[in-house]
Amino acid sequence: MSIGVVAIVVFLINLPCGFFRAKSEKLSKAWFFWVHAPIPFVIALRILSGLGFKLYTFPIVISAYFLGQFTGGLLYKMLKTQTK
């Protein structure tokens, strides 16, 4: 599996987690859970895809991780303002 596909999957895994993180009080137990919950899945994806832990992949995967969290949070905020 290519780095691009892995990055897209990491982004998609983090979308719902970012959404639920945004619902939680900042720095609460639930907030920490939603920030860290996808990490085992990302590690498993890296191993199963054959990508491994090559140094050049870290910026791409970490960026996809945080972009997914950020986008999920934005989605929550957008939906929250529409329902008011």
Buried (B, 14 or more C-beta within 10 A) or exposed (E): EEBEEBBEBBBEBBBBBBBBBBEBEEEEEEBEEBBEBBEEBBEEBBEEBEBEEEEEBEEBBEEBBBBBBBBBBEBBEEEEEEEE
